[in-house]
């Protein structure tokens, strides 16, 4: 893959023509650029150290790993001023480069957001260790005792953009599940990620675990990301997290097995039996609580027999939401509710902003068909007082998460009791939906016998 492709992928949503230097760059960044062979050698050395660290992590017991998570949390709290100072540089540079409001929101850390990361680490420490969990087992007629158990993946790599919180979330999940992790956080959050990776490594060393269980290739830029994607046999799994361009670039060009995290063209269907107050509250939460994230609703489908549309639309407009509507919705709303005509582009768009596409449908079947046509398979919700319609929606909608009478914002690892998440997988192999600790493990078969031979 060319550097130009990675550059375009990492900077989707920005208008920057070039990356700008980071004031707090590590010494490596200030040196003359390495040749392609030099970058490959350096990244391979990182993967080699990660494989050694992964062997040690795989044998660490739960108490040891939980001490590490709590040490990271304490170190984050102690270093809030340094974290926020580095993040302010990244945000300032992003604004100067014309970064979109949605990406700036994801890039920004605050004291409360750092506190949220610390709380997530504490939650992880309180969860059971997935390593060693027996998936299934039996004793065969010949006396062989079988167990299929969860074991760490080994070396997990992640490529993401403008999301420094992901640095901590993925590292915490990888550590608890006994893995080593290699991070490529992108240039947009480079200063913040340098500080976070240093904190993570020092915290691991403080409890006697290998610092190389957390490493980054950010110092080698896009060339380092390319080498990481081609490091099959050195990296066990690669997880991209970001916009469509980044994800598809990694999926298309990686030689390392990829768990695809998809974009979130999320739908809510208001059935004709839905309660008005519930619909208003859920739509406001699902659209306005944090518009820049992937579980925010992007398309609203309203049954033609429902009476809640005027109240929902008025509440959304009062909250600053721009409504992109079809002709039937426009005709059903009073002239005081400002709208603009929707096109096919609106049905496929993940706005990540205060925009919402709105269409009218005449049946549950029509709503499901619309979702099948335009959904990215992330999250869909139905608001209804009909148990039969809820059950049909659950059965017929094929997405990673299907929600009944609740906000789509609950499709989140922390909200669903996973402690945190690596991302939300929209694929169907190995992992689907929010990926927590178990999704960063694989399995192996343990066969114990007493001299049996196959006849």
Secondary structure, DSSP 8 states (H G I E B T S, - for coil): --HHHHHHHHTTT---SS----TT--HHHHS----HHHHHHHHHHHHHHHHHHHHHHHH--HHHHHHHHHHHHHHHHHTHHHHHHHHHHHHHHHHHTT--HHHHHHH---HHHHHHHHHHHHHHHHS---TT-EEEEEE-TTS-EEEEEEEE-SEEEEEESS-HHHHHHHHHHHHHTT-EEEEE--GGGHHHHHHHHHHHHHHHHHTTS-GGGEEE-GGGHHHHHHHHHT-BTTBSEEEEESSHHHHHHHHHH-SS-EEEB----EEEEE-TT--HHHHHHHHHHHHHS-TTSTTSEEEEEEETT-S-HHHHHHHHHHTT-EEEE-HHHHHHS-TTS--EE--HHHHT----SSEEEEEEESSHHHHHHHHHHH--SSEEEEE-S-HHHHHHHHHH--SSEEEESS-GGG-STTTTTSSS-S-EE-SSSS--EE--TGGGEEEEEEEE-SS----
